[in-house]
Amino acid sequence: MAGRIQRKNMLKPGLDLNETAQFIVLTISGCSALYASTHDPRIWNLILAQLNWFINGLKKTRKD
């Protein structure tokens, strides 16, 4: 999938996709642990909103 996204030129240049994927996995893992201890659904809502913001920041803009 990463290759297809790169071929379509959708991401900002110079991104380390392995590092980005690790960040996303670690974020979700940490969120899972926090949710398991609290069972507060707001935790998932917050983390998903922040991951959405992060992923949108990776996308190429017209200025890039």
FENJO-V997725 format. One line per field, one symbol per residue. ss: DSSP state (~ for helix, > for strand, _ for the rest). psi: psi as a letter, one per 30 degrees, with the letter a starting at -180 (. if undefined). burial: # if it has 24 or more other C-alpha atoms within 12 Angstrom, else .. A space follows every 10 residues. Layout:
ss = ???
psi = ???
burial = ???
//
This chain:
ss = _~~~~~~___ >_____~~~~ ~~~~~~~~~~ ~~~~~~~~__ ~~~~~~~~~~ ~~~~~~~~>_ ____
psi = eeeeeeefhf lkkgkjeeee eeeeeeeeee eeeeeeffhj ffeeeeeeee eeeeefffkk lff.
burial = .......... #......... .......... #......... ...#..#... .......#.. ....
//
